[in-house]
Amino acid sequence: MSSPYRSVGETAAILGVSEKTVYSWVAKGILPGAFKIGGRWFIDKEMMLKELKGRATLPKRNPHPSEDRHGLL
């Protein structure tokens, strides 16, 4: 049975960042679903992914389409 919790190393691999970055984020409370037991961090994968997806933004649309004559903006 697979655990719903991920280590710092596994989380770093999922997010494509370094372990040092993940440690910084959990210490600052930036990464949702993280908790510490006995000096070891655990991250709830589903909670983390749900929250991060919610924070994601859609690409901005050009408010002035007439200024985008070549479709570059």
N, C-alpha and C positions, 0 to 999 in steps of 0.2 A: 504494500500500500504506500502510495506516494504522499509525502508530507506537503501541506499547503504553505509551509514556510520555507523561505530561501535564506541561504547564508549571504554574507556580504559579497563573497566571490561570485556566487551564482547570480546575484542581483546585478553586480557590475557587468557580467557577461550579457545578461538580458538587455540591459540599458546601453551597452556599448561604451561604458566609462571605466575609469580605474577604480580599484578598491578604495584607494585614498579618497576619491570623490564621494563614494557611497558612505564611507565613515564620516566624512564631513557633513553630508546631508542628513544622516540619521542623528548625529550629535546636535545639529541645529534644528531638528524637527521638520525639515523640508520634505523628507521622504515619508509618505503616509504608510501606516501599517507596520512600522518598525518598533520593536521593543527589545529590551536587554534583560537577559537572565544570566546571572553568574558571570558577568563580564563578557558575554557573547551576544552579539546582535542577531535577531531573527526578523525577517521581513515577510509579512503576509502578502504573497504574490498577487492574489485576486484583488485585495484592497488597494495595493499599490497601483496595479494596472488600471483599475476602475477610476481612481482619483486622477492619475496622470492623463488618461483619455479625456476626462472631464475638463482638465486644464488646457488641453490642446486647442489651438485656434485654427479657424478656417483661413485660407488665403484671403488677403484683402482684395476687394474689388476696386477698380479704378472709379472714384467718384465723378470723374470728368471724362467720360468716354470720348468726347470730341477731341481731347488732347492726345489720345492714343491712336494716332492715324495709322501706325504701322503694326499695331498689335503687340507692342513690346512691353507695355506696362501691365 
